[in-house]
């Protein structure tokens, strides 16, 4: 039993080091996507496993840990790690912020899980983000000027932190689930004012957990989305909204003014996705789906 506990603690010590280091890292964050692996909750090594000798050279330790990880993740022992075996070992992820020159993140593909497929007849958005039409002005329709502050040094900016500043009044965001996602397909309310128009109030909740890092906003031709706001927040999270071609239309490091002025036009499927934060982070965004004509 003591041997098993020692091995588990050794694994956790080695694997959580990159996660902890990320919060104390000086300078700019890495400009490439990263995934940090670690034992899933409740993991116990097989009987007979011995902890590695602490005097092992770093390169040998790295090679040994990679080999052990592969063995532990290969649950069915077929010599290959598939997606379902890999996902429980994902402890954290990092997505770099978009370029500040407005070029977006061309070439980035959406996550495998979490984004709903387009409805029949959906086409790519015409021009990505367009200026607001008359009657869809920033700051109307119940939008509150929430704080969107830079993250700690070494961490991506635009981090939303529960309980900080004017975010303190937000309710706790619900935990993500398939049931919650299904419930958000229906409007929360109808005939909601948005400037000089009325439309459907829509919620979209994302969480920093596998399968729920993103949600889709589907807009048919003749419909738009405006009057964006934050409905609920849990822990720490940053997010962005992208078009189907990967163009970043909004990222929380752009600030609240950009969020308040955001306007989407159909036809198209836009994606709300997490780009950082704590493992238990989550946010519910709100917007009004209105007719454009």
PyMOL commands that set and color helices and strands:
alter all, ss='L'
color gray80, all
select helices_A, chain A and resi 2-22+58-73+83-87+165-169+178-183+252-254+256-260
alter helices_A, ss='H'
color red, helices_A
select strands_A, chain A and resi 34-37+90-94+160-161+171-172+189-194+197-207+214-219+223-234+236-242+248-251+264-265+268-277+282-291
alter strands_A, ss='S'
color yellow, strands_A
deselect
rebuild
show_as cartoon
